[in-house]
Amino acid sequence: MFGMEVGQVKRLFFDTERVVRATDKAQRRVLSKFGAYVRRGAKSSIRKRRAPSPPGTPPSSHTGVLKRFIFFAYEPERHNVVIGPAKTNQVFFDRDRRPVRGTVPSVLEYGGQVTVLEVHRHGRWQRADLRSRRRMGGRPMRYRKVTIAARPYMHPAFERERPKLPAMWKNSVR
């Protein structure tokens, strides 16, 4: 050791670049696996049925859109994983009756209010299909504020998988 240069001594301990690369790779692998588990848990908690779910339980899937739009992605810049539903193209309205897109997943998770446009058809009020203005032509329309109780599905899935995270890290750096 006494006849060696500092660079030679450093190499005896460990290669910093190699350790950083190994930990980054392990982090990406572990967090991606965790994201996949949370996504799977959230999707499996959403049942397909016609009736709405009771408040406080995961939402019902009437069309399957919510289940299909739950994703996860590893963010290398921030070293974390983002898990959740993507914004949908369903249209609701804000207080000023301007269209707002992508509010359904967050309103289902946390509860809240949305304004829906309804059209009077066949003797009753129905939610308007905004893709076809022709179907609404000349019929009476109204805006109605709807309060939706929370039906969490992402947070419970996250909490179910969180205790497993330390075990995923065990021996992950190679």
Secondary structure in CASP SS format (residue, H / E / C, confidence):
PFRMAT SS
TARGET T0000
AUTHOR 0000-0000-0000
METHOD secondary structure of the structure
MODEL  1
M C 1.00
F C 1.00
G C 1.00
M C 1.00
E C 1.00
V H 1.00
G H 1.00
Q H 1.00
V H 1.00
K H 1.00
R H 1.00
L H 1.00
F H 1.00
F C 1.00
D C 1.00
T H 1.00
E H 1.00
R H 1.00
V H 1.00
V H 1.00
R H 1.00
A H 1.00
T H 1.00
D H 1.00
K H 1.00
A H 1.00
Q H 1.00
R H 1.00
R H 1.00
V H 1.00
L H 1.00
S H 1.00
K H 1.00
F H 1.00
G H 1.00
A H 1.00
Y H 1.00
V H 1.00
R H 1.00
R H 1.00
G H 1.00
A H 1.00
K H 1.00
S H 1.00
S H 1.00
I C 1.00
R E 1.00
K E 1.00
R C 1.00
R C 1.00
A C 1.00
P C 1.00
S C 1.00
P C 1.00
P C 1.00
G C 1.00
T C 1.00
P C 1.00
P C 1.00
S E 1.00
S E 1.00
H C 1.00
T C 1.00
G C 1.00
V H 1.00
L H 1.00
K H 1.00
R H 1.00
F C 1.00
I E 1.00
F E 1.00
F E 1.00
A E 1.00
Y E 1.00
E E 1.00
P C 1.00
E C 1.00
R C 1.00
H C 1.00
N E 1.00
V E 1.00
V E 1.00
I E 1.00
G E 1.00
P E 1.00
A C 1.00
K C 1.00
T C 1.00
N C 1.00
Q C 1.00
V E 1.00
F E 1.00
F E 1.00
D C 1.00
R C 1.00
D C 1.00
R C 1.00
R C 1.00
P E 1.00
V E 1.00
R E 1.00
G C 1.00
T C 1.00
V H 1.00
P H 1.00
S H 1.00
V H 1.00
L H 1.00
E H 1.00
Y H 1.00
G C 1.00
G E 1.00
Q E 1.00
V E 1.00
T E 1.00
V E 1.00
L E 1.00
E E 1.00
V E 1.00
H E 1.00
R E 1.00
H C 1.00
G C 1.00
R E 1.00
W E 1.00
Q E 1.00
R E 1.00
A C 1.00
D C 1.00
L C 1.00
R C 1.00
S C 1.00
R H 1.00
R H 1.00
R H 1.00
M H 1.00
G C 1.00
G C 1.00
R C 1.00
P C 1.00
M E 1.00
R E 1.00
Y E 1.00
R E 1.00
K E 1.00
V E 1.00
T E 1.00
I E 1.00
A C 1.00
A C 1.00
R C 1.00
P C 1.00
Y C 1.00
M H 1.00
H H 1.00
P H 1.00
A H 1.00
F H 1.00
E H 1.00
R H 1.00
E H 1.00
R H 1.00
P H 1.00
K H 1.00
L H 1.00
P H 1.00
A H 1.00
M H 1.00
W H 1.00
K C 1.00
N C 1.00
S C 1.00
V C 1.00
R C 1.00
END
